Amino acid sequence: MNSVVYYGIKVAITTVLIVLISEIAKRSTFWGAVLASIPIVSVLAMIWIYTETKDIEKISQFSIAVFWLVIPSLVLFILLPLLLKKGIGFYMSLGVSSLMTLIVYYLMISVFDKIGMKL
């Protein structure tokens, strides 16, 4: 398959899933959250990695790294609703939550480096 066509298919499938989840979330926050909480992007990435490389070890390493990096991403989901409930605007809350998430990512990766854990 032509690599441009292949990348186009990857982008189209990924984009359609993201748009579909956001449209479902407009109608039902619960079902949108259920679909968003499923690691669709990670699963798609594993499918693309396997399809392109057939490298099981790479997929295993990817899966372990995703597991550990989900932990700092939880900061966003904890902090964002707290800031919104305090009356802070959406974009400011999202920005602060995102920045704090990046800081926690950095700290976690730094700790992993110090203890010799490779992600």
N, C-alpha and C positions, 0 to 999 in steps of 0.2 A: 504494500500500500504506500502511496506517495506520502512522504513525511508531512507535507503541508496539509494534506487532507486529514491525516491522522491527528495532528495537533488541532485542527479545526473541529474534529469530532470530539476530542477531549474537552476543548473549551466549551463547545455547545452543550454537551451533557452536563458538565459542571455548572454552567450558567443556568441552564433550565432548572436544575435541582435547587439552586439558591433562590431563584425567582419564585419557583413553586412553593417553597417553604415560606417565603415572605408573604406570598398571597394567602396561603392557608392561615398564617399567623394573624392577618388582618381580620379574618372571619372568626378564628378561634385561637386565642392565645395559648390555650392548653395544647391543642393538636399541633400548633406551630412549634411550641416548645418541645413537645415529644419528638417531632421530626428533627428539629435543630439539635437536640441532645444526642441523637444517634450520630455516631462519628462518620457521617456520610463522606466528608471530605477525606478523612483518613483512609476509609475503605476504598474510595476511588483512587487515592494516591497509591495504595498497595496494589490495586488492580493494574494501574498504569505501570508501576515499577515491575511487577511480575511479567506483564505483557511485553515490556521492552527489554528486560534483562534475564528473566527466569531465575533470578538470584534470590533464593530463599533466605540466605543469611542476611542480605541487605533488608529484606522485608522484616525479618525478625528484629534486627537492630532498629529499624524505623519504628516498629511497634513498641519496643521498650522505651525509646526516646519519647514517643508520643505519650505513653503512660506517665512518665515522670514530668513532662512539660504540661500536662493537663492541670497539675496541682497549682502552679502559679497563675494559670488562666482563670482559676476560680475566683481570684481577687476581683476581677471585673464584675462577675455575677453577684458577688457579695456587696461590693462597694457601690455599684451603679444604683440599685434600688434605694440604698440608704441615702445617697446624695439627692436623688429625685424626691424622696419623701421629705427631705429637709427644705424643699422648695428651690433647690439649685436647678438652673435651666438644663435642658436635655444635653445640649452640645458641651456645656461646661462639665456636667457630670460625666459624660462619655469621655471627654478629654482627660479629666482627672483620673477616672477609673482606668483608662487605657495607659496613662503614664505610670500609675502605681503598678499595673500589671507588668509593664516593661521593666520596672525597677525590681520587682520580685523575680521575674525571669532572669535578669542579670545576676541577682544575688544567688539564686538556685544554681545557675550554671557555674558561678564562681565557686560555690561550695563543692559542686561535683568535680571541678578542676582541682581544687585543693586536696580532695580525698582520692584523686586518681580515677574517678569514675568517668568513663568516656561515653558520651551520648551519640 
